[in-house]
Amino acid sequence: MTSLSRKMAAHHTYCDDVFAQAEAAAERGDWPACAQAATQFRDDVLAHFAIEEDAIFPAFEAATGMTEGPTRVMRGEHVQMRELMTLLVDAAAAADAAGFSDAAETLLILLQQHNMKEENILYPMCDQTVGSDPAVDAAVDGLTGKVAP
């Protein structure tokens, strides 16, 4: 696994850990902590999406000419996850246990599938095509340098 794959996969793990903190707080009924963790999770995932959509995916598409393939699928899933994260954060803020649970369950399934596709298919392709691109590397480092791998 090269640098881009390793760093982006590590950021997935970091985001998963924050998501788990939100779920644990919801299970305890600690809604302020849940709301804080859910908001942090959303913000971290949105930053992750931004690096992919603004740096990695465009560079990959330019290098390969593939604009209707895996990056299109990932962008579509990003749209779905943005909507679910909004529901998650809103439910946490409202101390809505059922709403939080519903959003979390659906989001978890989508996230797991999404991350597996990126880590096993797209990121290795990106390593091969844009892994040495200085702009992509700088963008990835800007995201992942904020968290411990």
C-alpha positions as CSV (number, residue, x, y, z in Angstrom):
1,M,0.0,0.0,0.0
2,T,1.5,3.3,-1.0
3,S,1.3,6.6,0.6
4,L,-2.0,7.8,-0.7
5,S,-3.8,4.5,0.0
6,R,-2.2,4.3,3.5
7,K,-3.0,7.8,4.5
8,M,-6.6,7.9,3.2
9,A,-7.3,4.5,4.7
10,A,-5.9,5.7,8.1
11,H,-8.2,8.7,7.8
12,H,-11.2,6.3,7.2
13,T,-10.2,4.6,10.5
14,Y,-10.0,7.9,12.3
15,C,-13.4,8.9,11.1
16,D,-14.8,5.5,12.1
17,D,-13.5,6.0,15.6
18,V,-15.2,9.4,15.9
19,F,-18.4,7.8,14.6
20,A,-18.1,5.1,17.3
21,Q,-17.7,7.8,19.9
22,A,-21.0,9.3,18.8
23,E,-22.8,5.9,18.9
24,A,-21.4,5.1,22.3
25,A,-22.6,8.5,23.6
26,A,-26.0,7.9,22.2
27,E,-26.2,4.5,23.8
28,R,-25.3,6.1,27.2
29,G,-28.0,8.8,26.6
30,D,-25.3,11.5,26.7
31,W,-26.8,13.6,24.0
32,P,-24.4,16.6,24.3
33,A,-21.4,14.3,23.8
34,C,-23.2,12.5,21.0
35,A,-24.0,15.8,19.3
36,Q,-20.4,16.9,19.6
37,A,-19.0,13.7,18.2
38,A,-21.6,13.5,15.5
39,T,-20.7,17.0,14.4
40,Q,-17.0,16.3,14.5
41,F,-17.6,13.1,12.5
42,R,-19.6,15.0,9.8
43,D,-17.0,17.7,9.6
44,D,-14.1,15.2,9.3
45,V,-15.9,13.2,6.7
46,L,-16.8,16.3,4.7
47,A,-13.1,17.3,4.8
48,H,-12.2,13.8,3.5
49,F,-14.8,14.1,0.7
50,A,-13.4,17.5,-0.3
51,I,-9.9,16.2,-0.7
52,E,-11.2,13.4,-2.8
53,E,-13.6,15.5,-4.9
54,D,-11.3,18.5,-5.3
55,A,-7.8,16.9,-5.6
56,I,-7.7,13.1,-5.9
57,F,-10.6,12.4,-8.2
58,P,-9.9,15.2,-10.7
59,A,-6.2,14.3,-10.9
60,F,-7.2,10.6,-11.4
61,E,-9.7,11.5,-14.1
62,A,-7.2,13.7,-15.9
63,A,-4.6,11.0,-15.8
64,T,-6.8,8.1,-16.9
65,G,-9.6,9.8,-18.9
66,M,-12.1,7.8,-16.8
67,T,-14.8,10.1,-15.7
68,E,-17.8,7.7,-15.7
69,G,-16.1,5.0,-13.6
70,P,-15.3,4.6,-10.0
71,T,-15.0,8.3,-9.2
72,R,-18.6,8.9,-10.4
73,V,-19.8,6.1,-8.2
74,M,-17.9,7.5,-5.2
75,R,-19.3,11.0,-5.8
76,G,-22.9,9.6,-5.9
77,E,-22.3,7.8,-2.6
78,H,-20.9,11.0,-1.1
79,V,-24.2,12.7,-1.9
80,Q,-26.1,9.9,0.0
81,M,-23.8,10.1,3.0
82,R,-24.0,13.8,3.2
83,E,-27.8,13.5,3.6
84,L,-27.5,10.8,6.2
85,M,-24.9,12.8,8.1
86,T,-27.3,15.7,8.2
87,L,-30.0,13.4,9.7
88,L,-27.5,12.0,12.2
89,V,-26.3,15.4,13.4
90,D,-29.9,16.7,13.6
91,A,-31.1,13.6,15.5
92,A,-28.2,13.9,18.0
93,A,-28.9,17.6,18.6
94,A,-32.6,16.8,19.2
95,A,-31.8,13.8,21.5
96,D,-33.8,11.7,19.1
97,A,-32.7,8.2,19.9
98,A,-34.8,6.5,17.2
99,G,-33.8,9.0,14.5
100,F,-30.1,8.8,15.5
101,S,-30.2,5.0,15.4
102,D,-31.9,4.9,12.0
103,A,-29.4,7.3,10.5
104,A,-26.4,5.6,12.1
105,E,-27.4,2.1,11.0
106,T,-27.9,3.1,7.3
107,L,-24.8,5.3,7.3
108,L,-22.7,2.6,8.8
109,I,-23.6,0.1,6.1
110,L,-23.0,2.6,3.3
111,L,-19.7,3.8,4.9
112,Q,-18.4,0.3,5.2
113,Q,-19.2,-0.6,1.6
114,H,-17.9,2.7,0.3
115,N,-14.6,2.5,2.2
116,M,-14.0,-1.0,1.1
117,K,-14.4,0.0,-2.6
118,E,-12.0,3.0,-2.1
119,E,-9.4,1.1,-0.1
120,N,-9.4,-2.0,-2.3
121,I,-10.1,-0.6,-5.8
122,L,-9.9,3.1,-6.2
123,Y,-7.1,4.1,-3.9
124,P,-4.7,1.5,-5.4
125,M,-5.6,2.8,-8.9
126,C,-4.9,6.3,-7.7
127,D,-1.5,5.2,-6.2
128,Q,-0.5,4.0,-9.6
129,T,-1.7,7.0,-11.6
130,V,-1.5,10.1,-9.3
131,G,0.4,8.8,-6.2
132,S,3.4,10.9,-7.0
133,D,1.5,14.1,-8.0
134,P,2.7,16.8,-5.7
135,A,-0.6,18.6,-5.6
136,V,-2.5,15.4,-4.6
137,D,0.2,14.5,-2.1
138,A,0.0,18.0,-0.5
139,A,-3.8,17.8,-0.3
140,V,-3.7,14.3,1.3
141,D,-1.1,15.4,3.8
142,G,-3.2,18.5,4.6
143,L,-6.0,16.2,5.6
144,T,-4.2,13.3,7.2
145,G,-1.5,15.4,8.9
146,K,-4.2,16.5,11.4
147,V,-4.8,13.1,12.8
148,A,-2.4,10.4,14.1
149,P,-2.2,7.5,11.6
